[in-house]
Amino acid sequence: MAQKKQSIIEQYKQHLLFEKALSTNTLDAYIRDVEKLIAYLNKEGIDPLVAELSHLESFLAHLHDEKISARSQARILSGIRSFYRFLVLEDYITADPTLLLESPKIGMKLPEVLSLEEIDMLIEAIDLSKHEGQRNRAIIETLYSCGLRVSEACNLKLSDLYLKEGFIKVEGKGSKQRLVPISERAIAEIMDYLVDRAEIDIKPGDEDYLFVSAHLRKRMSRITMFHIIKELAEQVGLKKTISPHTLRHSFATHLLEGGANLRVIQSMLGHEDIGTTEIYTHIDVHRLRSEIIEHHPRNRRKAKY
């Protein structure tokens, strides 16, 4: 029986890989979610193929008891729903037990956003006397200028650059490609970096990747980009918790504040659903409220004498 379950998971993995065209990270997360559910059901003596709504509700309650956040529960539930849709599609089961399963309520968490001055502080703090200095400047400017996900920046290739035309080609989630305008400043930083990059003997197979590690002689990892930005933030004394994704949020927020259309921002970010992009309207409203609270005479606290 265990062998049969493993076979189903392998089939599900192939389904995600070839029919859904999910990224490697998303695919791995979905498989982990299913394995987490199956491990729980096995302990309870329940076959996943005959699991009912009540069993899945108990699984969610178990996640809650394990102190897993509502947001993470919702993500796991998304993977479970996908799995059961697959089981129905492949005739392993006749009814989907997740149809009436309620998602945990998630409060809207507004992402951190950097001001233009704070972004400039990060860039100016980079030591250009170090061999990785110009590369790091190019990374931060590209992340901010183009609103890239960190994985998109890691996978950006020389053959994706159309710098004379002012565009780069980005491969996003599900291998979907989009053209994104790139700023003159980001182009200048990349051109300066390419001089240093030309001196690196890059390992075969990674020659086309734009951002590479001089020490490892291969394309940069997501973790390395996280560390670069975290260390710079500590160096300049930023109290905000930031990551490469913070630069993406800042890019979108600054576009919206500058009057850009939400559909344009959606296209630039590579969001499939406009609802994902709409969080930036909430940020704008949140900031507007903060400004009113701070500056409106009815809200200001009376000075103490």
N, C-alpha and C positions, 0 to 999 in steps of 0.2 A: 504493500500500500504506500509506504514511504517513497518507494521508487516511482510509483505512478504520480505522486504529488510533485516530485522533482522534475519529472517529464513535463508536467503541466506548466511548471514555473519556467522551464526552458522554452516551451512553446510561447508562453506569454512574453518572455524576453525577446524572442524573434519577432513577435507581433509588434512590440514597441519599437524595435530597431528598424524594421523594414516598412511597416505600414504607418506608423505614427511619426517616424523620422525624428525621434527625440534626441536631445543631446546626451552625451555619455553621462554627465552628472545627473540629469533628470532621470534617465533610465535606471541608473544605479540606485537612486533614491526610491523609485517606485518598487524595485525588486526588494529593497530592504524593508519597505512598508509591508509588503505581502508576507515576507518571511517572519516579520514581527507578529503579524496577525496569526499565521499558521502555528508559530511556536506557542502563542497564547491558547489557541483552540486545542492544540494537542494536549496541553496541560489539563484542559477542562474535559478532555475525552470527546471532543466534537470534530467530526470530519468537516473541513472547509466547504466541501461540495454540498453538504446538507445544512450548513449554518443558516440560522434564521435571524430576523431583525433583532430579537432579544439578545442573541449571542453577540452580535456586533455592538449593540448598545453596552453590553457588559465589557466588551473590549475597550470601548471609549472611556468607560468609567475606570477601567484599569489604568489607562494612560493618564487620566486625571490624578489617580492615587499615586502614580509614579512621579508626580509633580511636573509632568510635561505640559508646556504652555498651551493655551488655547490655539495660538497661531500654528504651533507645531502639530497639534492634534488635527487641525483643519488640513494641513498639508498631507499628513498620513492618511486621513480619510479620503483625500483626493486620489491617492494611489490605490486604496482599497476599492473605491468605486470603479476605477479603471479596470482593475483585475476582474471584478464580478461582471462588468460589461463584456469583457473578453470571454468569460466562461459561458455567458448566455449566447454570445456570437458563435462560439465553437460547439454549442449544444452539449456542454458538460452539465449545465443546469437549465431549467425551464423558466425560472423566475429570479429576478435580481433582488436579493434581500436588502440592498443598500438604498432602494428607491425612496423609502420613507425614513431613512436614517438622517437625523437632524445634525447639521454642522454646529460645532461649538461657537458661541458668540465671541467675536473678536472686536476689541476696541480699536479704533483707528490709531495707528502709531505713526506720527509724522516723522519722516527721516530728517537727520541733521542736514543742514545746508550751510555751506561756507559763503562768506561774502567774497567779492572780487579781491578785496584787500587781503583777506586771509589766504586766498589761493596764491596771490602774488608773494605773500610771505613764505609760503612753502617752497615756491620756485626759487626765490632769492636766497633761501637758506642752503641750497645745494652747493656743495663745494666742487667747482669746476676743475680744480687741480687734481681731483681723483679721476681714475680712468672711467668710472661709471657715471661721473657727474653729468655730462651732456646727455647721456642716454636717459637718466632719470628726469632731467628737465623735459626732454621730448615725450617721455611717458606721461607725466602729469599734464602737460599742455595738450596732448592728444586726447587723454581721458576727458578732460574738461571741455576742450574745443568741440569734440564730436559726441560727447555723451555716451561713451562706450561702456559696456559691461567689461569687467576685468578679463573674462575669458576671451572676449572679442579682441581686446588689446593684445593678449598673449598670442592669439592666432593670426594677427594681422601680418600680411606678407608684403614683400617688396612689390610683387606683381599685382597687389591690391591698391597700390598708390597711383593716383592720377593727379600728381601735384600741380602740373601745369594747368590742368583744367579746374583745380581746386576741389577735388573730390577724393574720397577713399571708398573702396568696396568692402563692406563688412559682412561677415557670415555670423548670423545670430542664432537664436534657438531654433531647433528643428532644421538646421542647415539652410535657413532662409537668408537670402542675400539682399542687401539694400545699399544704395549709394548715399553717402553722407557728406555734406560740405565740410571742408576743413579750413580753419582760419589761417590767415597769412602768418600769424605768429607761430602757430603749430608747425606750419610748413618750414619756416625758418629754423625752428628747433630741430626738426627731423633732418633737414639738410646738413646742419652742423654735426649732428650725431652720426650721419652716414660716413663722414670723414673718419671718425674713430672706429666705427664698425668695420670699415674696409681693412683694418689692421688685424682683425680677429680671424683666426683659422677655424672656421665654424665646422662642426662635425657634419659628415654626409647625411643628407635628409633634412637638415635644418637650415640650409643655406638661404632659403627664400623668406624665412621669418624675419620680420623687421626688428623686434626687440630680442636681443640675445644676451646671454651671460658671457662676459669675457673670460671668466674663470672656468666655467663648465663647458664653454664653447658650443652651447646649444640654446634653443629658444627659452625664454624666461617662463617661470612658473607663476601661477596665481599667488602662491604663498609669498614668493619673493616680492611681488608688487605690493602686497598687503604690508609687508615689513618695511619697505621703502617709505610708504606714506605714513605709517604709524610712527616710525623713528623721526621723520621730519616734523610731524605734528608735536611730538614731545620736545624736539629741539627748539621749536619756536614758541613753545609754551601754550599751545592750543588746548583748551580744557574740553573741547568737544570730542566725542568718540567718533573717529572718522576712519574711513576705509576707501579703497578705490571707488566703491559705489557712491560714496558721498559726493565725489566729483561729478558723477552722472546725475545725481539729484540736483546738485547746484546748477549744472548746465540747463536742466529742464526748468527749474524755478526761475533762473535769470532770463530764459527765453520768454516765459509766461509774463514775467514782470515787465519785459521790454515790449509786450504787445503781440507776441507770436500767437497764431491760431493753434488751438489745442490739437487739431488734426495734423498740423505740420509737426508739432512736437511728438505726437504719436508715431508718425512716419520716421522721424529722426531717431527715436529710441527703439524702433522695431517692435512696438507693442502690438499684439494681435487684436486686443480688445481695448477700445477707447476708455473703458471703465478703469483699466490699470493706469492710464495716463491722468485720469481725473483727480488722482490724489494730489496733484500739483495745484489744482484749483483750491483744494482744502488747505494746502500750505499757505496759499495767497490770502485766503479768508482768515486763517489763523493769525497771520502776521498783521492783517488789517485790524483785527480785534485787539491785538497787543498794542498797536499804535494808538488806537482810540483810548484804551485803558490808560496808557501812559500820558497822553497829551490832552485829552478832553478835560475841560475845567471841572465838570461834574464828577470826574473819576479821580482826579489828583487828590492825594492826601493833603490835608491842611498842614501848613508849616507850624512847627511847635516853637513857641517863643518862651 
